Amino acid sequence: MLKRVKFGLILLLIINLLSVWSAQAALWINPLSVKQGEIVLVKGLYYNFGNAYSMLSDCQIAFEGKNYLFAREIVDFQGFESSGGTYGFQYTSRIPTTPLTKLGDLPLTLKCPLGQEKFSLKVLSGNFPVQNIVLTSSKNSLSATEKETNAVKNAINTFTPFKLWDSNKPWLAPNKARLSSLYGLRRTYNGVLAQNYFHKGLDFAAFTGNPITAPAKGKVILLGKEKEGFAVHGNCLFIDHGQGIISGYLHLSEFNVIEGQIVEAGEVLGKVGESGIATGPHLHFGVYVNGENVNPDNWLKFAIP
């Protein structure tokens, strides 16, 4: 009798696995048309190549010269726990676009050990305007130090496997002040158009000393200080929200957190300032997906899976 029960449980587990796999034998790509600065979700469990399949954990998505990893997402916590992690999950990759992404129908290529498959993504213009900025001679002469460049590059390319943010609701705005600059703006500095440049975030026109709060749960991975060589970003901090999602906060006057600290949504991170290259006190808030800078406004308006 005991053997029959064990066999029945094993058979049930196999049926569940097959039902999950058969339901996710292809990729879900959503959406198939985006504006510059938006992201594309690519998800599934495995992909068929003839009579064999590749688990997406062993695959990557190639887009515009970069390869993007898949991360495991738990979609059925009860099933995941009861099966010991055997089923109740899928794999997800987030593909970023920016104001510099080419327009038109662009290829997304699934690259797996058993083969490759191409899909098409339509990228539409974000219609970003030009903004004229006037800097004083002292600010205009500043440039990023090697230490600053490397530290920020490492921070925004951080990839940890577990999602920390709540994907069922939008992120909280990190400050309540009005917006003075939007994402994606092209800029002229003292009359000269900045090449291959776009404004990489939202600027909140807050007063010095106004609190800056975490938009979602995450881990502080970088505190950069102006006095230690962060000449452009000024006093800044970056938070890892998991699975390649990073948020950044620039031009602070002071910090309320330390590196390595886990912060919750709404927790005070620091205070507004005008350190680094800034024409006045404000908070610059940016969001990065797998190393690319995307539109933070989407994260503040919509729940991002």
C-alpha positions, 0 to 999 in steps of 0.5 A, spaced: 500 500 500 505 504 501 509 503 495 502 505 491 502 511 495 509 513 493 508 511 486 501 515 486 505 521 488 511 521 483 506 520 478 502 526 480 509 530 480 510 528 473 504 530 470 504 537 474 511 538 471 509 536 464 503 540 464 507 546 466 512 545 461 507 544 455 504 550 457 511 554 457 514 550 451 515 557 447 517 564 449 512 570 451 514 576 449 511 582 452 510 587 449 512 586 441 512 594 440 515 599 445 517 606 445 524 608 447 526 607 454 521 602 455 522 594 457 520 588 454 519 582 458 521 575 455 519 569 459 517 562 459 520 555 462 524 552 456 524 552 448 523 546 443 528 545 438 525 539 434 524 533 439 529 536 444 528 542 449 533 547 452 531 550 459 531 558 459 536 558 465 541 555 460 539 561 454 540 568 453 537 573 449 541 577 444 539 585 443 542 590 440 549 587 441 548 585 448 546 578 451 541 578 457 540 573 462 534 569 464 532 569 472 528 564 475 521 567 477 517 563 482 509 564 480 506 559 484 509 559 491 505 553 494 507 549 488 514 551 488 515 549 496 511 543 496 515 540 490 521 542 493 523 547 487 521 542 482 516 546 479 511 553 480 516 557 477 518 560 470 524 564 467 524 571 465 529 576 462 528 584 461 530 587 455 531 595 456 531 600 450 533 607 451 533 614 447 539 611 443 536 605 441 535 604 433 528 605 431 524 600 427 523 592 427 529 590 431 531 582 432 531 579 439 535 572 438 534 567 443 541 563 444 541 556 447 545 550 447 541 547 442 540 552 437 537 559 436 531 563 434 529 570 432 523 574 434 522 581 432 521 587 436 518 594 434 521 600 437 518 607 436 520 614 438 520 616 445 519 623 442 524 626 447 525 634 446 532 638 447 533 642 453 538 648 454 543 648 460 547 653 462 553 651 467 558 656 471 565 655 469 567 651 475 561 646 474 562 646 466 570 644 467 568 638 471 569 631 469 568 624 472 574 621 475 576 614 473 574 612 480 567 615 479 566 612 472 568 605 474 564 605 481 558 607 477 559 602 472 560 596 476 553 598 480 549 599 474 551 592 472 550 588 478 546 582 477 543 578 483 538 572 482 532 574 487 527 580 486 526 584 492 521 589 489 514 588 489 511 587 482 504 588 484 504 595 485 508 601 482 514 604 485 514 610 490 516 617 488 523 618 491 521 625 493 514 629 492 517 635 489 515 637 482 519 635 476 524 640 473 527 635 467 524 629 464 527 622 462 530 622 455 532 629 454 537 631 449 541 637 452 546 643 450 551 645 455 552 652 454 550 652 447 553 645 445 549 639 443 552 633 447 553 627 443 550 620 444 547 623 450 540 623 453 538 625 460 538 619 464 533 620 469 527 624 472 529 631 476 525 633 482 526 640 484 526 639 491 530 644 496 536 642 500 535 638 505 528 635 503 528 627 504 529 622 499 526 615 500 527 608 497 521 607 492 522 599 493 525 594 497 533 593 495 540 593 498 544 599 498 550 597 493 554 604 493 555 610 496 559 615 492 562 621 496 564 628 492 570 629 497 572 622 495 572 623 487 565 623 485 565 630 481 560 629 476 555 625 480 556 628 487 554 625 493 550 619 490 547 612 492 545 606 488 540 600 490 540 593 487 533 591 487 535 584 484 535 581 477 539 587 474 534 592 476 538 598 479 536 605 482 540 611 483 540 618 486 545 623 485 547 630 488 545 629 495 547 633 501 548 627 506 546 620 507 542 616 512 544 609 510 550 605 509 553 600 504 550 593 504 544 596 508 537 593 506 532 598 505 524 598 505 520 602 500 519 609 503 525 609 508 529 615 508 536 614 504 538 621 505 537 629 503 537 633 497 543 637 495 547 640 489 553 636 489 557 634 483 555 637 476 548 641 478 545 648 477 542 648 483 539 643 489 535 637 486 534 630 486 536 626 480 533 619 480 535 614 475 533 606 473 537 601 470 535 595 467 541 590 466 546 596 465 542 600 461 538 606 463 530 606 462 525 611 463 523 611 471 516 614 470 514 607 467 516 604 474 512 610 478 506 609 474 505 602 473 507 595 476 513 592 473 513 584 473 
